[in-house]
């Protein structure tokens, strides 16, 4: 493996383990065994398990932001249609995974927010960035008359983000996509109904 390929393999394998087992139950050795990378190489790329975890977050966020922007910035659709299409695509993705894994950031937030301030602060920043993307889309929806201009888009964006993350947790607990369906139904047929 080349240097970049090795690092990417470690990050992707690490992300899979973190989604399945959590940060505290993921060992560096098992990630190395799964990727076939020697231990010395790991420390060439990462100073510590904490740095590894934070880089996994950055890698995951870059990938997720590309997906989010693909849907929310696609002006061939109305703003609310863009938002709905994004959640429908994520619904399909999680359903295809048999309702396992969930959101890496949500999982890590549940596990580490009270244990590791570096993780907590970075996760808080990322969730705020996602909230801002929702706000932008909801402001566009107001501008074209899809939702009332009386609605507070900041509160709506918070509700959207918080409800989705909660639905993902319930999806994992129930091993069913029903919580995601409920989120979409309430979000688009009640909360954001014109």
Helices and strands as residue ranges (DSSP letters): H 3-21, H 28-35, H 39-45, H 49-72, H 79-96, H 104-112, H 117-143, H 153-174, H 178-186, I 187-191
